[in-house]
Amino acid sequence: MAGFTFACGLILMLTASMLAVSTANKDWQFGFNYTNWHVKGGQPRGQDDTPGPRKIVVGGSEHWHFNFNYTDWALNNGPFCLNDTLVFKYDPPNDTTIPHSVYLLPDLWSFSTCDLKRAKLLANATQGGGEGFEFVLKRWQPYYFACGERDGFHCKVGLMKFFVMPVFSQWH
């Protein structure tokens, strides 16, 4: 019973945190933002100044690799908006690289435990090369991403997981 209570509390806390992050602007109403909370240091967080959906390279110049904290990256580079495109770039497997992949996890529990049993493979080890694999945030829902290599080891130990909750934006 204590485990169930803990799990429920964890789920409630993480859900509340996601909603708080996605709606942190005091002026946020139905996706309209009058104080430009996406602006950091006077510059938009996107890769250019044009309004509309952005293409965002996951991890920035670090790309998608083992032992980089993608949860911190997502918190520092959000908010992410509906119709933004996440680009996962990683080296294809060879003698000197470690293979990576991209999975979409079905729920918060799978994300927090790196349980890949019900996860959907989005990009295999070769699809991140070149221009990378692109994923569009089409729905207002939480998206949980993780590397599934070595049966979740990269997710659990290598910090290769993050979630986003896209928000509505007047610029898109």
Secondary structure, DSSP 8 states (H G I E B T S, - for coil): -HHHHHHHHHHHHHHHHHHHHHT--TT-BTTB-SS-TTEETTEESSSSS-SS--EEETTGGG-S-TT--HHHHHHHH---BTT-EEEE------SSS----EEEESSHHHHHHT--TT-EEEE-TTTTSTT-EEEE--SSS-EEEE--TTTTHHHHTS--EEEE--B--TT-
